[in-house]
């Protein structure tokens, strides 16, 4: 199936399993669909199975979005509690489309819990996910879900959940290839995927085998285990002259939730950097010119702030500010960690490479221990000329045997869906698509509207606000500062597009307690400007807090 055909099916409102080989354009297709929805003033919920994957799509984890947090199962009490959290209720009630990326790493048990919450909150006990259009994105040949970190017990795949079966997603199996353009390399990847890897294919791999010493230091290295990654990065950093600059992660919130965030964060708790260090950005911020996976080198440290200055491979230099990773639960941001969105990039784990696309990488796969690990590592590279491999074991070129069977079923289901799509007239297809957009409250897509046209910046913020995202989440998704998003909300409030009854979502207990005092200061001074009030309190309250208090006045 082509990307255009999958996009046409998505627009009809059908629940979909969007899959395909690495580089087939799954993320691009979803981005096109999200852009289409936003042109029609419809805000999808964009989520992912892990914190790492969530940074790729500019969304949040499905655990945060649904309110299930760290739960592994839900009883009636848990459901009632989640259904009483105003923020979660508003988010799920206002959502029409739920996107879950990297579905291969989501367990069946977790998907079942998400379904339970959606049915409960949307008061639709007989409809899968409460009647939402659900879009599962991913490739089950890649890394599987894990349950129980200590024992590394394999969890059930998401498609084994009753929720998946109830949703009965239309399978859209993308068959075009955009990442790899090397036919020999493609043949090897297809052979691994089809369990037909042979001695002939291994000859191609052998031709790319090298010693670690001959690979340039600037080439990212992949290893299956963290210990080897840390060893390589520490050794490379030690070779550089001078003392390292140390950047410590800060954290707020319950220890268990902070630990969950730290496990999913690509940036380390203690980041040591020197001039000349190879680094990789670990978060998306298109506004500042980087995304998760952008590679660069530390050129200097800012003389005023001490923050690192990174030169990325395009030649651009970026002063890197700290960023936040947050976890929402019980209607508020319960935990937050703050660190530079960087990590040393001479080496990373295969697990953390999932979703990346690189021109060049070196890897040691001799300790591969999971089905799909070798396939994920190899498929990060675009062509054989960019592959440097140090070693491998017998599991490197194997994928999960159960997925081989299911993959044939998925391909067959996709062919059937394609046949149905081709059988529709243009008028019938348009009617289905317009009907779904109308049910979502979307505006018409006018004929003179350019395909790439987006909402204005305030409307874009409003769409994300209306599906329940916090200021931090909106800022992260849009690559803007939280203060900028707050100024958007203030303008939207002034224009009547945000109601005063919605504003308590923004207030912390401390600000609620301080509100009478701040309001009294505004009245005594007889102004609505922030600076005089800030001066009156000698800077005790931030401008963001004063802005919020002014909206509540």
Secondary structure, DSSP 8 states (H G I E B T S, - for coil): --HHHHHHHHTTT--EEEEESTTS-HHHHHHHHHHHHHHTT---EEEESSHHHHHHHTSEEHHHHHT-TT-SS--HHHHHHHTT-HHHHHHHHT-SEEEEE-GGGSBHHHHHHHHHHHHHHTT-TTSGGGG-EEEEE--TTS---EE-TTTTEE--BGGGSHHHHHHT-EEEEE---SS---HHHHHHHHHHHTT---HHHHHHHHTTB--GGGS-TTS-EEESSHHHHHHHHHHHHHHSSS--EEEE-EEES-HHHHHHHHHH-SS-SEEEE-TT-EEEE-S-BGGGTB-TT-EEEEEEE-TTT--EEEEETTS-EEE--EEEEEEEETTEEEEEEEEESEEE-SEEEHHHHTT--BS-EEEEETT--STTHHHHHHTTBSSGGGEEEEEE-TTTT---HHHHHHHHHHHHHHHHHHHHHHTS-HHHHHHHHHHHHHHTT-----TTS-TT----HHHHHHHHHHTT--HHHHHHHHT--HHHHHHHHHHHHHTTSS-GGGGGGG--HHHHHHHHHHHHHHHHHT---HHHHHHHTTT-S-HHHHHHHHHH-
